[in-house]
Amino acid sequence: MINLNLDTGYAELVKYVLDTGRLVHPRGQMTLEIVNANLCVINPRERIVTHQGRKMNLAFGFAEFLECASGQNSLSAVLPFAPNMAKFSADGVTVDNAYGPRIVNEGFNQIDAVCEKIRQDVSTREAVIQIYRAEDILHKGPSIPCTISLQFLLRQGKLECIATMRSNDVVWGLTYDIFVFTMIQEYISMKLGVELGVYYHNAGSLHLYVDRDFKIIADLLNSKNDFDGDSLMPPMPDFVPLDIRSIYYFAGEEFYDIRMDQKVHPYWRDVHYLARYMHFRKKGKDIALAAKGGITQNLYLNMLRFYHE
């Protein structure tokens, strides 16, 4: 098992896959793969890659978390930060096979079910969120879920999480998967009123695409992580805005500055302004306008400086 700190150890993980991975060719793509990779994140709030060679788009990460937690699958909430997501949408409105409706839907909320299972038996081994479905094995294409399940264990008063992946791309998928799943872990720990424990990330196939991602891998390994800010995220507040539109609101190509009154926790107000920043930056607009109203958490001040360099 590899103890992983995404802030300081991400480049070393990529290099490990590059150096020790075995060559395979799924769907005809040259791929280096480690079978049954086991990673461990001791402090799940250290969930951000700050390396200059692989800057994370936090606005996209937060949008994915909010959609998972609320059961939504809106393409418009992620498209401004990740245009490539359009290829995962057949109707141009929703993301095909998005995790949100698989985790939470009108008939069944797996997050609530996990919380209730743990409340009934603090030592349970049955608190599992299932994402991969039996019928997925019959499907083809890029929309098949890479994640099989998330298991939650309350041990020594701390909520631990085990993510089981059938497949994980170390360059693109892993960074956001760990971000989103540790956010879900923290969300459930907050709902239960318990401390946040260790996060385990187990991948049947941990891999990188040699030809497709050659440039980003080279940039990553040939540059230094000289970010000197604080990448440890502050604790999640005890209210999560499950209506994602209260944080991310789009109309056409514009990102509207919705009213964020004093009742909105600074944590989520910062997410709103960070999303505005990323949207303005991608559109080539005046990024100074994005922080209108102020950023209040040191993490986001640091991240804005990091993006700006």
Contacts in CASP RR format, 6 or more apart in sequence:
PFRMAT RR
TARGET T0000
AUTHOR 0000-0000-0000
METHOD contacts of the structure
MODEL  1
MINLNLDTGYAELVKYVLDTGRLVHPRGQMTLEIVNANLCVINPRERIVT
HQGRKMNLAFGFAEFLECASGQNSLSAVLPFAPNMAKFSADGVTVDNAYG
PRIVNEGFNQIDAVCEKIRQDVSTREAVIQIYRAEDILHKGPSIPCTISL
QFLLRQGKLECIATMRSNDVVWGLTYDIFVFTMIQEYISMKLGVELGVYY
HNAGSLHLYVDRDFKIIADLLNSKNDFDGDSLMPPMPDFVPLDIRSIYYF
AGEEFYDIRMDQKVHPYWRDVHYLARYMHFRKKGKDIALAAKGGITQNLY
LNMLRFYHE
1 38 0 8 1.000
1 39 0 8 1.000
1 40 0 8 1.000
2 13 0 8 1.000
2 16 0 8 1.000
2 37 0 8 1.000
2 38 0 8 1.000
2 39 0 8 1.000
2 40 0 8 1.000
3 39 0 8 1.000
3 40 0 8 1.000
3 41 0 8 1.000
3 42 0 8 1.000
4 10 0 8 1.000
4 13 0 8 1.000
4 39 0 8 1.000
4 40 0 8 1.000
4 41 0 8 1.000
4 201 0 8 1.000
5 41 0 8 1.000
5 42 0 8 1.000
5 43 0 8 1.000
5 46 0 8 1.000
6 41 0 8 1.000
6 46 0 8 1.000
6 47 0 8 1.000
6 48 0 8 1.000
6 49 0 8 1.000
6 175 0 8 1.000
6 178 0 8 1.000
7 46 0 8 1.000
7 48 0 8 1.000
7 49 0 8 1.000
7 50 0 8 1.000
7 225 0 8 1.000
7 227 0 8 1.000
7 231 0 8 1.000
8 225 0 8 1.000
10 49 0 8 1.000
10 51 0 8 1.000
10 54 0 8 1.000
10 175 0 8 1.000
11 51 0 8 1.000
11 53 0 8 1.000
11 54 0 8 1.000
11 220 0 8 1.000
11 221 0 8 1.000
11 225 0 8 1.000
13 39 0 8 1.000
13 170 0 8 1.000
14 170 0 8 1.000
14 171 0 8 1.000
14 208 0 8 1.000
14 217 0 8 1.000
14 220 0 8 1.000
14 221 0 8 1.000
15 221 0 8 1.000
16 34 0 8 1.000
17 32 0 8 1.000
17 33 0 8 1.000
17 34 0 8 1.000
17 170 0 8 1.000
17 206 0 8 1.000
17 207 0 8 1.000
17 208 0 8 1.000
18 32 0 8 1.000
18 208 0 8 1.000
18 217 0 8 1.000
18 221 0 8 1.000
20 34 0 8 1.000
21 32 0 8 1.000
21 33 0 8 1.000
21 34 0 8 1.000
21 207 0 8 1.000
22 32 0 8 1.000
22 33 0 8 1.000
22 34 0 8 1.000
22 35 0 8 1.000
23 30 0 8 1.000
23 31 0 8 1.000
23 32 0 8 1.000
23 33 0 8 1.000
24 31 0 8 1.000
24 32 0 8 1.000
24 33 0 8 1.000
24 207 0 8 1.000
25 31 0 8 1.000
29 209 0 8 1.000
29 211 0 8 1.000
29 212 0 8 1.000
30 209 0 8 1.000
30 210 0 8 1.000
30 211 0 8 1.000
31 207 0 8 1.000
31 208 0 8 1.000
31 209 0 8 1.000
31 210 0 8 1.000
32 207 0 8 1.000
32 208 0 8 1.000
32 210 0 8 1.000
33 205 0 8 1.000
33 206 0 8 1.000
33 207 0 8 1.000
34 203 0 8 1.000
34 205 0 8 1.000
34 206 0 8 1.000
34 207 0 8 1.000
35 204 0 8 1.000
35 205 0 8 1.000
36 202 0 8 1.000
36 203 0 8 1.000
36 204 0 8 1.000
37 168 0 8 1.000
37 202 0 8 1.000
37 203 0 8 1.000
37 204 0 8 1.000
37 205 0 8 1.000
37 206 0 8 1.000
38 200 0 8 1.000
38 201 0 8 1.000
38 202 0 8 1.000
39 200 0 8 1.000
39 201 0 8 1.000
39 202 0 8 1.000
39 203 0 8 1.000
40 198 0 8 1.000
40 199 0 8 1.000
40 200 0 8 1.000
40 201 0 8 1.000
41 47 0 8 1.000
41 178 0 8 1.000
41 182 0 8 1.000
41 198 0 8 1.000
41 199 0 8 1.000
41 200 0 8 1.000
41 201 0 8 1.000
42 198 0 8 1.000
43 232 0 8 1.000
44 161 0 8 1.000
44 182 0 8 1.000
44 185 0 8 1.000
44 186 0 8 1.000
44 196 0 8 1.000
44 197 0 8 1.000
44 198 0 8 1.000
44 199 0 8 1.000
45 182 0 8 1.000
45 186 0 8 1.000
45 196 0 8 1.000
45 232 0 8 1.000
45 233 0 8 1.000
45 234 0 8 1.000
45 235 0 8 1.000
46 231 0 8 1.000
46 232 0 8 1.000
46 233 0 8 1.000
47 178 0 8 1.000
47 179 0 8 1.000
47 182 0 8 1.000
47 183 0 8 1.000
47 233 0 8 1.000
48 56 0 8 1.000
48 58 0 8 1.000
48 179 0 8 1.000
48 231 0 8 1.000
48 233 0 8 1.000
48 303 0 8 1.000
49 55 0 8 1.000
49 56 0 8 1.000
49 175 0 8 1.000
50 56 0 8 1.000
50 225 0 8 1.000
50 227 0 8 1.000
50 229 0 8 1.000
50 231 0 8 1.000
50 306 0 8 1.000
51 220 0 8 1.000
51 223 0 8 1.000
51 225 0 8 1.000
51 227 0 8 1.000
52 223 0 8 1.000
52 224 0 8 1.000
52 225 0 8 1.000
52 226 0 8 1.000
52 227 0 8 1.000
52 309 0 8 1.000
53 216 0 8 1.000
53 219 0 8 1.000
53 220 0 8 1.000
53 223 0 8 1.000
54 171 0 8 1.000
54 175 0 8 1.000
54 216 0 8 1.000
54 220 0 8 1.000
55 306 0 8 1.000
55 307 0 8 1.000
56 175 0 8 1.000
56 176 0 8 1.000
56 179 0 8 1.000
57 81 0 8 1.000
57 82 0 8 1.000
57 278 0 8 1.000
58 274 0 8 1.000
58 278 0 8 1.000
58 303 0 8 1.000
59 80 0 8 1.000
59 81 0 8 1.000
59 271 0 8 1.000
59 274 0 8 1.000
59 275 0 8 1.000
59 277 0 8 1.000
59 278 0 8 1.000
59 279 0 8 1.000
60 78 0 8 1.000
60 81 0 8 1.000
60 82 0 8 1.000
60 176 0 8 1.000
60 278 0 8 1.000
61 176 0 8 1.000
61 179 0 8 1.000
61 180 0 8 1.000
62 183 0 8 1.000
62 247 0 8 1.000
62 271 0 8 1.000
62 274 0 8 1.000
62 275 0 8 1.000
63 77 0 8 1.000
63 78 0 8 1.000
63 81 0 8 1.000
63 244 0 8 1.000
63 248 0 8 1.000
63 275 0 8 1.000
64 78 0 8 1.000
64 99 0 8 1.000
64 176 0 8 1.000
64 179 0 8 1.000
64 180 0 8 1.000
65 179 0 8 1.000
65 180 0 8 1.000
65 183 0 8 1.000
65 184 0 8 1.000
65 187 0 8 1.000
66 72 0 8 1.000
66 77 0 8 1.000
66 240 0 8 1.000
66 241 0 8 1.000
66 242 0 8 1.000
66 244 0 8 1.000
66 247 0 8 1.000
66 248 0 8 1.000
67 73 0 8 1.000
67 74 0 8 1.000
67 77 0 8 1.000
67 78 0 8 1.000
67 98 0 8 1.000
67 99 0 8 1.000
67 100 0 8 1.000
67 244 0 8 1.000
68 99 0 8 1.000
68 100 0 8 1.000
68 103 0 8 1.000
68 104 0 8 1.000
68 180 0 8 1.000
68 184 0 8 1.000
69 100 0 8 1.000
69 103 0 8 1.000
69 104 0 8 1.000
69 111 0 8 1.000
69 183 0 8 1.000
69 184 0 8 1.000
69 187 0 8 1.000
69 240 0 8 1.000
69 242 0 8 1.000
70 100 0 8 1.000
70 104 0 8 1.000
70 242 0 8 1.000
70 243 0 8 1.000
70 244 0 8 1.000
71 100 0 8 1.000
71 101 0 8 1.000
71 103 0 8 1.000
71 104 0 8 1.000
71 105 0 8 1.000
72 98 0 8 1.000
72 100 0 8 1.000
72 101 0 8 1.000
72 244 0 8 1.000
73 94 0 8 1.000
73 95 0 8 1.000
73 98 0 8 1.000
73 100 0 8 1.000
73 101 0 8 1.000
74 93 0 8 1.000
74 94 0 8 1.000
74 95 0 8 1.000
74 244 0 8 1.000
75 85 0 8 1.000
75 86 0 8 1.000
75 89 0 8 1.000
75 92 0 8 1.000
75 93 0 8 1.000
75 94 0 8 1.000
75 95 0 8 1.000
76 93 0 8 1.000
76 250 0 8 1.000
77 244 0 8 1.000
77 248 0 8 1.000
77 250 0 8 1.000
78 85 0 8 1.000
78 95 0 8 1.000
79 85 0 8 1.000
79 86 0 8 1.000
80 250 0 8 1.000
80 255 0 8 1.000
80 278 0 8 1.000
80 279 0 8 1.000
80 282 0 8 1.000
81 275 0 8 1.000
81 278 0 8 1.000
81 279 0 8 1.000
81 282 0 8 1.000
85 95 0 8 1.000
86 92 0 8 1.000
87 142 0 8 1.000
88 95 0 8 1.000
88 96 0 8 1.000
88 97 0 8 1.000
88 98 0 8 1.000
88 142 0 8 1.000
88 143 0 8 1.000
89 95 0 8 1.000
89 96 0 8 1.000
90 96 0 8 1.000
96 143 0 8 1.000
97 136 0 8 1.000
97 143 0 8 1.000
97 144 0 8 1.000
97 145 0 8 1.000
99 131 0 8 1.000
99 145 0 8 1.000
99 147 0 8 1.000
102 130 0 8 1.000
102 131 0 8 1.000
102 133 0 8 1.000
102 145 0 8 1.000
103 109 0 8 1.000
103 110 0 8 1.000
103 111 0 8 1.000
103 129 0 8 1.000
103 131 0 8 1.000
104 110 0 8 1.000
104 111 0 8 1.000
110 129 0 8 1.000
110 130 0 8 1.000
111 129 0 8 1.000
111 184 0 8 1.000
111 187 0 8 1.000
111 188 0 8 1.000
111 191 0 8 1.000
114 127 0 8 1.000
114 128 0 8 1.000
114 129 0 8 1.000
114 152 0 8 1.000
114 188 0 8 1.000
115 188 0 8 1.000
115 191 0 8 1.000
115 192 0 8 1.000
117 124 0 8 1.000
117 126 0 8 1.000
117 127 0 8 1.000
118 124 0 8 1.000
118 127 0 8 1.000
118 152 0 8 1.000
118 154 0 8 1.000
118 159 0 8 1.000
118 192 0 8 1.000
119 192 0 8 1.000
122 154 0 8 1.000
123 154 0 8 1.000
124 153 0 8 1.000
124 154 0 8 1.000
125 151 0 8 1.000
125 153 0 8 1.000
127 151 0 8 1.000
127 152 0 8 1.000
127 153 0 8 1.000
127 154 0 8 1.000
128 149 0 8 1.000
128 150 0 8 1.000
128 151 0 8 1.000
128 152 0 8 1.000
129 149 0 8 1.000
129 150 0 8 1.000
129 151 0 8 1.000
129 152 0 8 1.000
129 184 0 8 1.000
130 148 0 8 1.000
130 149 0 8 1.000
131 145 0 8 1.000
131 147 0 8 1.000
131 148 0 8 1.000
131 149 0 8 1.000
131 150 0 8 1.000
132 145 0 8 1.000
132 147 0 8 1.000
132 148 0 8 1.000
132 149 0 8 1.000
132 166 0 8 1.000
136 144 0 8 1.000
136 145 0 8 1.000
145 166 0 8 1.000
146 165 0 8 1.000
146 166 0 8 1.000
146 167 0 8 1.000
146 168 0 8 1.000
146 169 0 8 1.000
146 173 0 8 1.000
146 177 0 8 1.000
147 163 0 8 1.000
147 164 0 8 1.000
147 165 0 8 1.000
147 166 0 8 1.000
147 177 0 8 1.000
147 181 0 8 1.000
148 164 0 8 1.000
148 165 0 8 1.000
148 166 0 8 1.000
149 163 0 8 1.000
149 164 0 8 1.000
150 161 0 8 1.000
150 162 0 8 1.000
150 163 0 8 1.000
150 164 0 8 1.000
150 181 0 8 1.000
150 184 0 8 1.000
150 185 0 8 1.000
151 161 0 8 1.000
151 162 0 8 1.000
151 164 0 8 1.000
152 159 0 8 1.000
152 160 0 8 1.000
152 161 0 8 1.000
152 162 0 8 1.000
152 185 0 8 1.000
152 188 0 8 1.000
153 159 0 8 1.000
153 160 0 8 1.000
153 161 0 8 1.000
153 162 0 8 1.000
154 160 0 8 1.000
154 192 0 8 1.000
154 194 0 8 1.000
157 194 0 8 1.000
157 195 0 8 1.000
158 189 0 8 1.000
158 194 0 8 1.000
158 195 0 8 1.000
158 196 0 8 1.000
158 197 0 8 1.000
158 198 0 8 1.000
159 185 0 8 1.000
159 188 0 8 1.000
159 189 0 8 1.000
159 192 0 8 1.000
159 194 0 8 1.000
159 195 0 8 1.000
159 196 0 8 1.000
159 197 0 8 1.000
160 197 0 8 1.000
160 198 0 8 1.000
160 199 0 8 1.000
160 200 0 8 1.000
161 181 0 8 1.000
161 182 0 8 1.000
161 184 0 8 1.000
161 185 0 8 1.000
161 197 0 8 1.000
161 198 0 8 1.000
161 199 0 8 1.000
161 200 0 8 1.000
162 200 0 8 1.000
162 202 0 8 1.000
163 177 0 8 1.000
163 178 0 8 1.000
163 181 0 8 1.000
163 199 0 8 1.000
163 200 0 8 1.000
163 201 0 8 1.000
163 202 0 8 1.000
164 202 0 8 1.000
165 177 0 8 1.000
165 201 0 8 1.000
165 202 0 8 1.000
165 203 0 8 1.000
165 204 0 8 1.000
165 205 0 8 1.000
165 206 0 8 1.000
166 203 0 8 1.000
166 204 0 8 1.000
166 205 0 8 1.000
167 203 0 8 1.000
167 204 0 8 1.000
167 205 0 8 1.000
167 207 0 8 1.000
168 174 0 8 1.000
168 177 0 8 1.000
168 201 0 8 1.000
168 203 0 8 1.000
168 204 0 8 1.000
168 205 0 8 1.000
168 206 0 8 1.000
168 207 0 8 1.000
169 207 0 8 1.000
169 208 0 8 1.000
169 209 0 8 1.000
170 206 0 8 1.000
170 207 0 8 1.000
170 208 0 8 1.000
171 208 0 8 1.000
171 209 0 8 1.000
171 213 0 8 1.000
171 216 0 8 1.000
171 217 0 8 1.000
172 213 0 8 1.000
174 201 0 8 1.000
174 203 0 8 1.000
174 206 0 8 1.000
177 201 0 8 1.000
178 199 0 8 1.000
178 201 0 8 1.000
181 199 0 8 1.000
181 201 0 8 1.000
182 199 0 8 1.000
183 236 0 8 1.000
185 196 0 8 1.000
185 197 0 8 1.000
185 199 0 8 1.000
186 196 0 8 1.000
186 235 0 8 1.000
186 236 0 8 1.000
187 236 0 8 1.000
187 240 0 8 1.000
189 195 0 8 1.000
189 196 0 8 1.000
189 197 0 8 1.000
190 236 0 8 1.000
190 237 0 8 1.000
190 238 0 8 1.000
190 240 0 8 1.000
208 217 0 8 1.000
227 302 0 8 1.000
227 306 0 8 1.000
229 302 0 8 1.000
229 305 0 8 1.000
229 306 0 8 1.000
230 298 0 8 1.000
230 299 0 8 1.000
230 302 0 8 1.000
231 299 0 8 1.000
231 302 0 8 1.000
231 303 0 8 1.000
232 299 0 8 1.000
233 299 0 8 1.000
234 267 0 8 1.000
234 297 0 8 1.000
234 299 0 8 1.000
236 267 0 8 1.000
237 265 0 8 1.000
237 267 0 8 1.000
237 268 0 8 1.000
239 265 0 8 1.000
241 247 0 8 1.000
241 264 0 8 1.000
241 268 0 8 1.000
246 258 0 8 1.000
247 268 0 8 1.000
247 271 0 8 1.000
247 272 0 8 1.000
247 275 0 8 1.000
248 272 0 8 1.000
248 275 0 8 1.000
249 255 0 8 1.000
249 256 0 8 1.000
249 258 0 8 1.000
250 256 0 8 1.000
253 283 0 8 1.000
255 275 0 8 1.000
255 276 0 8 1.000
255 279 0 8 1.000
255 280 0 8 1.000
257 276 0 8 1.000
257 292 0 8 1.000
258 272 0 8 1.000
260 269 0 8 1.000
260 272 0 8 1.000
266 296 0 8 1.000
266 297 0 8 1.000
267 297 0 8 1.000
269 296 0 8 1.000
270 295 0 8 1.000
270 296 0 8 1.000
270 297 0 8 1.000
270 299 0 8 1.000
270 300 0 8 1.000
273 290 0 8 1.000
273 291 0 8 1.000
273 292 0 8 1.000
273 293 0 8 1.000
273 294 0 8 1.000
273 295 0 8 1.000
273 300 0 8 1.000
274 295 0 8 1.000
274 300 0 8 1.000
274 303 0 8 1.000
274 304 0 8 1.000
276 289 0 8 1.000
276 290 0 8 1.000
276 291 0 8 1.000
276 292 0 8 1.000
277 287 0 8 1.000
277 290 0 8 1.000
277 291 0 8 1.000
277 304 0 8 1.000
277 307 0 8 1.000
278 307 0 8 1.000
279 290 0 8 1.000
280 286 0 8 1.000
280 287 0 8 1.000
280 289 0 8 1.000
280 290 0 8 1.000
281 287 0 8 1.000
281 290 0 8 1.000
281 307 0 8 1.000
287 308 0 8 1.000
291 304 0 8 1.000
295 301 0 8 1.000
295 304 0 8 1.000
END
